[in-house]
Amino acid sequence: MNRTSYIIGREEGKQEGLEEGIEKGVEQGIETGRRKGVVEFLEAQLVAKFGPLPAESLDKLRQLPDAELARLGLALLTAPALADLGL
C-alpha cells in the first residue's frame, strides 16, 4: 500500500466513524426526548388524579425504568391512591 492509499483509507475510516457517532448520538437524543415526554405525560396524569405530587414521588417517577413507566401508565387508571402505585 502506498502512502496516498493509506491516507485516503485513513480519512475514509475517520468519516465512517464520525457518521456512526452522529447516528448514535441522534438515536440517543430521540430516546431521551421520548422518555422525557412519557414522564411528563404521566406526571400530568398523576397530578390531575391525585393533586400536587410530593417531591419524593416525582423523584421516583423520574428514575423508573421504561418498563415500569408503562406499567404505571396502566395502573394509575384504577389506583385509588398514589401510595398504591409505589410512588
Phi and psi in degrees as a GROMACS rama.xvg file:
@    title "Ramachandran Plot"
@    xaxis  label "Phi"
@    yaxis  label "Psi"
@TYPE xy
-87.0692  168.982  ASN-2
-59.7283  -40.7755  ARG-3
-63.9218  -44.7823  THR-4
-62.5064  -39.3744  SER-5
-62.1428  -46.472  TYR-6
-65.026  -43.5503  ILE-7
-63.2733  -44.8028  ILE-8
-62.0716  -41.0233  GLY-9
-64.6535  -43.3088  ARG-10
-65.535  -40.0249  GLU-11
-63.7683  -39.7051  GLU-12
-63.2716  -41.5008  GLY-13
-61.4528  -44.1015  LYS-14
-62.7911  -43.9624  GLN-15
-62.2742  -43.0577  GLU-16
-62.9576  -41.4788  GLY-17
-62.3513  -45.0055  LEU-18
-63.7918  -40.9879  GLU-19
-64.6321  -40.4135  GLU-20
-64.0021  -41.9033  GLY-21
-63.8927  -44.5055  ILE-22
-60.7419  -44.8452  GLU-23
-64.6163  -38.9138  LYS-24
-64.019  -41.7142  GLY-25
-64.1942  -44.7247  VAL-26
-60.208  -43.3337  GLU-27
-65.138  -39.2268  GLN-28
-64.0066  -41.2463  GLY-29
-63.8053  -45.4413  ILE-30
-63.3314  -41.4034  GLU-31
-63.3537  -42.9626  THR-32
-65.6609  -39.9548  GLY-33
-62.3045  -46.8576  ARG-34
-62.7417  -43.1162  ARG-35
-60.0429  -42.2112  LYS-36
-62.8121  -41.3273  GLY-37
-63.1966  -46.4604  VAL-38
-61.8174  -44.3822  VAL-39
-64.2311  -38.4722  GLU-40
-65.2498  -46.4655  PHE-41
-63.5065  -40.1425  LEU-42
-59.3511  -44.4809  GLU-43
-63.0417  -40.9202  ALA-44
-65.1278  -42.5248  GLN-45
-63.6139  -42.8616  LEU-46
-64.2916  -41.3678  VAL-47
-62.2007  -35.9226  ALA-48
-86.5684  -40.615  LYS-49
-114.332  -4.33762  PHE-50
88.5701  -172.957  GLY-51
-53.697  137.402  PRO-52
-91.982  140.652  LEU-53
-63.1428  150.764  PRO-54
-55.8602  -38.2872  ALA-55
-62.7226  -39.4412  GLU-56
-66.4556  -40.6319  SER-57
-62.6635  -42.2801  LEU-58
-60.7879  -45.5642  ASP-59
-61.34  -44.6644  LYS-60
-58.0163  -46.8532  LEU-61
-68.2888  -18.4871  ARG-62
-100.434  -4.03638  GLN-63
-65.8236  141.096  LEU-64
-67.7926  160.7  PRO-65
-53.1698  -43.564  ASP-66
-61.7491  -37.587  ALA-67
-70.9992  -33.8197  GLU-68
-62.3105  -41.8342  LEU-69
-64.3088  -43.048  ALA-70
-61.6761  -44.0823  ARG-71
-62.0009  -40.314  LEU-72
-58.293  -36.1389  GLY-73
-81.0144  -41.8891  LEU-74
-65.5922  -32.4087  ALA-75
-68.0794  -16.4713  LEU-76
-65.5823  -31.6802  LEU-77
-117.917  -4.60347  THR-78
-69.5251  129.33  ALA-79
-78.8564  -20.1138  PRO-80
-148.606  155.055  ALA-81
-57.7361  -38.9745  LEU-82
-60.5135  -29.9741  ALA-83
-67.3528  -15.9365  ASP-84
-94.7598  -1.50251  LEU-85
79.4324  16.3986  GLY-86
